[in-house]
Amino acid sequence: MNALPPASGGVFDPPGVSFTPVSPSLIKVRLISVFIWLALPLIGTVVLGVVFGGWVWVCPALVLVLLVWLLWLIPRQVRALGYAEAADDLLVRRGILFRSLTVVPYGRMQFVDVNAGPLDRACGVAQVRLHTAASQTDATIPGLRPEEASRLRDRLTARGEARLAGL
């Protein structure tokens, strides 16, 4: 995979760290989820517009505006997701406007989960979730290919055990 471009400096772009992007298939998963969740409100508001007419047509228009905005936003959000395996830590970067960089020391990891729902499996993606003693430092990496998720799980588990053995 290609590395993500620098996040335009500062704390979100540590020197010497190259972030790995998540799979573009995550865009499809998130767009399908949005369509599923917005289909019922859209149909309901259109029915109300047909029955009552007039100003009620504002409701389906608002749902359509929300849909168009999410169609624009989701691909950008997915392209902003990335992770990097540093020597002592796993770094997870996300966000466009509200950016975050989560740093999880390998020695603090308690266990690593790999999850994939039916839609995730159909689109060929999985999610890796790291659990630590402090719930604030749990990190999630969605949208990984299953092979990459499995490799990352095994690698993080091995690194975590090595760091704990050194304590």
ABEGO torsion letter per residue (X at the ends): XBBBBBAGEEAABBBGBBBBBBBAAAAAAAAAAAAAAAAAAAAAAAAAAAAAEEAAAAAAAAAAAAAAAAAAAAAAAAAABBBBBBAABBBBBBEAABBBBBBBBAAABABBBBBBBAAAAAAGBBBBBBBBABAAABBBBBGBBAAAAAAAAAAAAAAAAAAAAAX
